[in-house]
Amino acid sequence: MQDNQVLFEIKDLCKSFGDNLVLDHISTEIKKGEVLVIIGPSGSGKTTLLRHLKPVLAPHGKHTGEILFNGIPMEQVSQRDQAAKIGYVMQNPDDQIVTDKVWHELAFGLENLGVPDRIIRSRTAEMAAYFGIEDWFDKNTSDLSGGQKQLLNLAAVMVMQPSVLILDEPTAQLDPIAASEFISTLKKLNRELGLTIIIAEHRLEDVIPVSDKLMVMDKGKIIGYDLPEQVIEKLSETSSVLEAMPAAARLYHRLQGKGRCPVDVRGGRSYIQENYRNDIKKINCEKYSHKDKKALEFSEVYFRYERNTPDVLCGLDLCVYENEIYCILGGNGSGKTTALCAAADLIKIYSGKIRIFGTDIKKYKNQSLYKNCLAMLPQDVQTVFLKNTVKEELENAEEAVK
């Protein structure tokens, strides 16, 4: 849902931190009503570019060039208009939540804009209904799952009725189900409200099929910017970006395809049917057999966070054998993170047994569980960093396991 009006015009934008040039002469236009997906390897400048579209978030450093918003130089756009008209959703949900209750989080932005109480109540109720979060209205924000928090962040931004929504890897800490639902919500916002959406993302299987334009960045430069299928067609076979593309697009490249590049499953299926025979109906796979030794075992595990709240783990039985790669899936709040925290002995179950390599988890004393036995990487990796440099972090980790 696009029109020809330019929302953002970026003119020769450069950004550097000391001698490090992060944005290298960026010039482009972003039109109203379009969904623009920005991709590129880590350190390519995606986040820096996005943050310059909402100046209050722009990082310190030297920059030159100009950005126009609705034809007005960004420095002339009032702080109120920047806050209300340019919505921004960050990568880590917890970085953006500032209040203790869901209803207050929804109202917080409008309160800061000085909107009358009557309108605040109306808009928060409308947004809660639109996003289907009425049942959370009186919940503590701390009780929400990662996916629920990110959906709340989106609703709290949308309640201010922005004209553009900027998202910096919003699904990075979400499970596949929550991520897919989040992307579907963005598509709905664009389709029903005509909202301009600019999103930097690594999960491309879901987001590219709903995009109008695709921008590829590398080393601070734009190396591709056009319709998604046209950008993908021009990618080199050796490009690392190609490996992150949707399966249909990768297949098209592997088969040295010609014509329009498919970007979703439907397009990929049509491409195969039109160009290749389909005689093989079934592929026989080897039967899987696991090792004899159990690495992790849950037996009738129960856990709840507070005495008077419902169980999060309800008689959980789980068995992971040695050398297995085991994937746990489930919707928001289904207990995935809670189960992992219980396996790492970060929370204490009130009933049942957890065994690590056949030994009851309660018998691991004096941090022995974490010495050549078990490690956990949490959803927010920042929580495991204790030092200022990589060298110090590695030395600290080495010292901890001695």
Secondary structure, DSSP 4 states (H G I P E B T S, - for coil): ---S-EEEEEEEEEEEETTEEEEEEEEEEEETT-EEEEE-STTSSHHHHHHHTSGGGPPSSEEEEEEEETTEEGGGS-HHHHHHHEEEE-SSGGGT--SSBHHHHHHHHHHHTT--HHHHHHHHHHHHHHTT-GGGTTSBGGGS-HHHHHHHHHHHHHTT--SEEEEESTTTTS-HHHHHHHHHHHHHHHHHH--EEEEE-S-HHHHGGG-SEEEEEETTEEEEEE-HHHHHHTS-TT-TTGGGS-HHHHHHHHTT--SSPP-SHHHHHHHHHHHS---------PPP---SSEEEEEEEEEE-SSTTS--SEEEEEEEEETT--------TTSSHHHHHHHHTTSS--SEEEEEETTEEGGG--TTGGGTTT-----SSGGGG--SSSHHHHHHHHHHHT-
